[in-house]
Amino acid sequence: MSEVINEGLIAAAKAAAKAAAGSAPLLVAERITRRFGGLVANQDVCVSLERGKVHVLLGPNGAGKSTCINMLSGDLPPSEGRIHFMGRDITALSAAQRSQVGIGRSYQRTNIFPQFSVLENVRLAAQSRRQQAWRIFSRAMQQQWALDKARACIDEAGLGSKVDWIAGVLSHGEQRQLEIAMVLATDAQVLLLDEPLAGMGSDESARMVEVLKRLKPTRAILLVEHDMDAVFAVADTITVMVNGQVLESGPPEQIKASVAVQQAYLGQEDSFHV
């Protein structure tokens, strides 16, 4: 019975997304809380993601950022609270089901097929959204729609010149761009990106910032990131978390000037400079 209910929710969320394409917000978390026994990892967290906006989650290690993004993506169910996508309650949907309705997720660890080409990686992601059992014996690389979609997503992620490269020989930054292209190929309207700039040098970080700016107008983006230059280059809204709770949320100028944020995030008032 639960599978039938969830399939109905997926269909309803897809219909709502199509009807409301261009309206905001796309994803809303209302007072979500996550408990692990007696430990409260997140408490009463509210997040609203709008198309055309980048919302950044900031906070020291252990602040609850990963738990929050895991609840939004469906990797963890909230203990309390609700999550809505395009006005539809999707709290009961799994991570795979949320991906089907238009919520894409990247993780802290790179998750690609290193032995495949860039094109093959993204084609596989595209085909995951259009299962055709009756074509089980057809040659995958002859499905032109998947190849066209893959190439468009690769271009959007800034890897158009390396479409035929083997993924395993790409630089770390390029592999993170490839991950984003794979998420785009699933028709994601909401992008949940967990530290996409981690481990990058300045040049790679700058390229990723440009990718995020290019993706921003047509999607809602949640970014968990520690690179302050990148955060203030792309953020429209910043939510600062401490001990599993929201300390403050607002535009970058407000967060940069907040004494409470300076003290909680960096430990001293005069060190929050970008």
C-alpha positions in Angstrom: 0.0 0.0 0.0 2.8 2.4 0.9 4.3 2.0 -2.6 1.0 2.9 -4.2 0.8 6.0 -2.0 4.3 7.0 -2.8 3.8 6.5 -6.6 0.8 8.8 -6.3 2.9 11.4 -4.5 5.5 11.3 -7.2 2.9 11.7 -10.0 1.3 14.6 -8.0 4.7 16.3 -7.4 5.6 16.0 -11.1 2.3 17.5 -12.2 2.6 20.4 -9.7 6.2 21.1 -10.9 5.0 21.3 -14.5 2.0 23.5 -13.6 4.1 25.8 -11.4 7.3 26.0 -13.4 8.7 29.4 -12.7 7.0 30.0 -9.4 8.8 30.0 -6.1 9.7 28.5 -3.7 10.4 25.1 -5.2 11.4 23.3 -2.0 10.3 24.2 1.6 11.3 22.5 4.8 9.1 23.4 7.7 10.6 22.9 11.2 12.4 19.7 10.4 13.9 17.9 13.3 16.1 14.8 13.3 16.8 12.7 16.4 19.2 9.8 16.8 18.1 8.3 20.1 18.7 11.0 22.7 20.8 13.1 20.3 19.0 16.0 18.5 21.1 16.6 15.3 18.7 19.1 13.8 15.9 21.0 15.6 13.1 23.0 14.0 15.1 23.9 10.9 13.3 25.9 8.2 14.7 26.3 4.7 13.1 27.7 1.6 14.7 27.3 -1.9 13.6 29.5 -4.8 14.3 29.2 -8.5 17.0 31.6 -9.5 18.5 31.7 -6.0 21.5 30.1 -4.3 20.9 29.3 -0.6 24.1 28.5 1.4 24.2 26.5 4.6 27.1 27.6 6.8 28.3 26.4 10.1 31.2 24.8 12.0 31.8 21.1 11.8 29.1 19.2 13.7 26.6 22.1 13.2 24.1 19.8 11.5 24.5 20.8 7.9 24.9 17.3 6.5 21.9 16.0 8.5 19.8 18.9 7.1 20.8 18.2 3.5 20.2 14.5 4.0 16.7 15.2 5.2 16.0 17.4 2.2 17.3 14.8 -0.3 15.5 11.9 1.4 18.6 10.1 2.6 17.2 10.6 6.2 13.6 10.9 7.2 12.8 13.8 9.6 11.7 12.8 13.0 9.4 15.8 12.9 8.4 18.5 10.4 7.3 18.5 6.8 9.0 18.9 3.4 7.2 20.3 0.4 8.1 20.4 -3.3 6.1 22.7 -5.5 3.4 22.8 -2.8 3.1 19.0 -2.5 4.1 17.1 0.7 7.0 14.8 -0.2 8.1 14.0 3.4 7.3 10.3 2.8 9.3 10.0 -0.4 12.6 8.2 -0.5 15.8 9.7 -2.0 15.2 7.8 -5.3 11.6 9.0 -5.4 12.6 12.6 -4.8 15.1 12.3 -7.6 12.3 11.2 -9.9 10.2 14.3 -9.1 13.1 16.8 -9.7 15.4 17.0 -6.6 19.1 16.3 -7.4 21.9 15.7 -5.0 25.7 15.6 -5.0 27.7 14.2 -2.2 31.0 15.2 -0.4 32.7 12.2 -2.1 32.9 12.1 -5.8 30.5 9.6 -7.3 31.2 8.8 -10.9 32.1 5.8 -13.1 35.9 6.5 -13.6 36.4 3.9 -16.3 33.6 5.4 -18.5 33.9 8.5 -20.7 32.3 11.8 -19.6 29.6 11.3 -22.2 28.8 7.8 -21.0 28.5 8.9 -17.4 26.0 11.6 -18.2 24.1 9.4 -20.7 23.6 6.8 -18.1 22.1 9.5 -15.7 19.8 10.7 -18.5 18.6 7.2 -19.3 17.8 6.5 -15.7 14.9 8.9 -16.0 13.4 7.1 -19.1 13.3 3.4 -18.4 12.1 1.5 -21.5 12.0 -2.2 -20.7 10.9 -3.0 -24.3 14.2 -1.7 -25.6 16.3 -3.9 -23.4 18.2 -5.3 -26.3 18.7 -2.0 -28.1 22.2 -0.4 -28.2 22.3 2.3 -25.5 24.7 4.5 -27.5 22.1 4.6 -30.4 19.5 6.3 -28.3 20.0 9.8 -29.7 17.8 11.6 -27.3 20.0 10.5 -24.4 23.2 11.5 -26.2 21.7 14.9 -27.1 20.6 15.5 -23.5 24.0 14.3 -22.1 25.9 16.7 -24.4 23.7 19.6 -23.4 24.2 18.9 -19.7 28.0 18.5 -20.2 28.1 21.9 -21.9 26.1 23.5 -19.1 28.5 22.0 -16.5 31.5 23.5 -18.4 33.0 20.2 -19.7 32.1 20.5 -23.4 35.7 20.3 -24.5 36.2 17.0 -22.6 33.1 15.1 -23.6 35.1 12.1 -24.9 37.6 12.0 -22.0 37.7 9.0 -19.6 36.3 10.3 -16.4 39.1 8.9 -14.2 41.7 11.1 -15.8 39.9 14.3 -15.2 41.1 16.7 -12.5 39.3 16.7 -9.1 37.5 19.9 -10.0 36.4 18.5 -13.4 35.1 15.3 -11.8 32.9 17.5 -9.5 31.7 19.3 -12.6 30.9 15.9 -14.2 28.9 15.0 -11.1 26.8 18.2 -11.6 26.3 17.3 -15.3 25.0 13.9 -14.2 22.6 15.5 -11.7 21.4 17.9 -14.5 20.7 15.0 -16.7 18.1 13.7 -14.3 16.0 16.9 -15.0 16.6 18.2 -11.4 14.9 21.5 -10.6 16.4 21.6 -7.2 20.2 21.0 -6.7 21.5 20.0 -3.3 25.2 20.3 -3.5 27.3 19.1 -0.6 30.7 20.9 -0.5 31.3 20.9 -4.3 34.4 23.0 -4.0 36.1 20.8 -1.3 39.7 20.0 -2.2 39.9 22.4 -5.1 42.6 25.0 -5.9 41.8 28.6 -6.7 41.5 28.1 -10.5 39.1 25.1 -10.1 37.1 26.9 -7.5 36.7 29.9 -9.8 35.5 27.6 -12.6 33.0 25.9 -10.2 31.7 29.3 -9.1 31.1 30.2 -12.8 29.2 26.9 -13.3 27.0 27.7 -10.3 26.2 31.2 -11.6 25.3 29.7 -15.0 22.9 27.1 -13.4 21.3 29.6 -11.0 18.7 31.3 -13.2 16.7 28.2 -14.0 17.1 26.2 -10.8 17.0 26.4 -7.0 20.4 25.6 -5.4 21.3 24.7 -1.9 25.0 24.8 -1.3 26.9 23.4 1.7 30.3 25.0 1.5 33.3 26.3 3.6 35.0 28.3 0.9 34.0 31.9 2.0 35.1 33.5 -1.3 32.8 31.2 -3.2 30.0 31.6 -0.7 29.9 35.3 -0.9 30.3 35.2 -4.7 27.2 33.2 -5.3 24.9 33.3 -2.3 21.6 35.1 -2.3 20.6 33.8 1.2 22.9 32.3 3.9 21.6 30.2 6.8 24.1 29.7 9.6 23.6 26.6 11.8 25.1 26.0 15.2 24.4 22.9 17.3 21.7 21.6 15.0 19.7 24.9 15.0 19.4 27.9 12.8 21.4 30.8 14.4 20.6 33.3 11.7 19.4 33.4 8.1 19.4 36.3 5.6 21.2 38.0 2.7 25.0 37.9 2.7 25.4 41.5 3.9 23.4 40.7 7.0 25.3 37.5 7.8 28.7 39.2 7.2 27.8 42.0 9.7 26.3 39.7 12.3 28.2 39.6 15.6 26.5 36.4 16.6 27.6 34.7 13.4 31.1 36.0 13.8 31.4 34.6 17.3 29.7 31.3 16.6 31.3 30.5 13.3 34.8 31.8 13.7 35.1 32.3 17.5 36.0 36.0 17.4 34.2 39.1 16.2 36.9 40.7 14.0 37.8 37.6 11.9 34.8 37.3 9.5 36.2 39.0 6.5 36.0 38.1 2.8 
